[in-house]
């Protein structure tokens, strides 16, 4: 199954995606935020810490068609 969650900045996308994913064992999480300031850096770090370790995470804000984003 593939789930795509889109929306504006700070709209709750991450939380919504995490609820949809639930306890799935195979997750490829593509995080697309760009670090522009200290506040965003802190938010991104919070998201990193809140994700389960078994999730495969790709952090990329451009070139999402690159093979590294495919599973």
Phi, psi and omega per residue, in radians:
X1 nan 2.489 3.077
X2 -2.147 2.323 3.112
X3 -2.151 2.245 3.083
X4 -2.023 2.150 3.117
X5 -2.010 2.154 3.123
X6 -2.161 2.833 3.098
X7 2.835 3.052 -3.120
X8 -1.279 2.962 3.109
X9 -1.054 2.398 3.087
X10 1.024 0.615 -3.119
X11 -1.731 0.009 3.141
X12 1.654 0.242 -3.126
X13 -1.001 -0.829 -3.071
X14 -1.071 -0.851 -3.126
X15 -1.078 -0.768 3.134
X16 -1.069 -0.782 3.128
X17 -1.084 -0.738 -3.122
X18 -1.124 -0.626 3.080
X19 -1.196 -0.763 3.127
X20 -1.073 -0.692 -3.110
X21 -1.186 -0.641 3.128
X22 1.057 -2.285 -3.102
X23 -1.821 0.515 3.108
X24 -0.982 2.483 -3.093
X25 -1.537 -0.430 -3.131
X26 -2.017 1.852 -3.087
X27 -2.273 2.265 2.935
X28 -1.979 1.916 -3.066
X29 -1.828 2.018 3.137
X30 -1.784 1.889 -3.123
X31 -1.629 2.159 -2.986
X32 -1.966 0.184 3.124
X33 -1.264 2.528 3.071
X34 -1.833 2.294 3.132
X35 -1.361 1.945 -3.112
X36 -1.951 -0.349 -3.117
X37 -2.756 3.095 -3.097
X38 -1.120 -0.645 3.129
X39 -1.092 -0.787 3.130
X40 -1.152 -0.671 3.101
X41 -1.042 -0.724 3.124
X42 -1.166 -0.713 3.116
X43 -1.108 -0.754 3.140
X44 -1.121 -0.738 3.115
X45 -1.088 -0.695 3.083
X46 -1.045 -0.781 3.114
X47 -1.090 -0.749 3.121
X48 -1.003 -0.801 -3.091
X49 -1.208 -0.470 -3.070
X50 -1.483 -0.263 -3.138
X51 -1.396 2.476 3.059
X52 -1.058 2.560 -3.092
X53 -1.125 -0.476 -3.088
X54 -1.379 -0.127 3.083
X55 -1.298 2.331 3.002
X56 -1.447 2.153 -3.100
X57 -2.072 2.305 3.023
X58 -2.019 2.164 3.094
X59 -1.825 1.980 -3.063
X60 -2.771 2.264 3.139
X61 -1.857 -0.087 3.062
X62 -2.571 2.945 3.139
X63 0.983 0.829 -3.124
X64 -1.211 -0.192 3.099
X65 -1.462 -0.013 3.106
X66 -1.105 2.433 -3.123
X67 -0.973 -0.391 3.136
X68 -1.112 -0.344 -3.138
X69 -1.537 -0.094 -3.105
X70 -1.609 2.657 3.090
X71 -2.147 nan nan
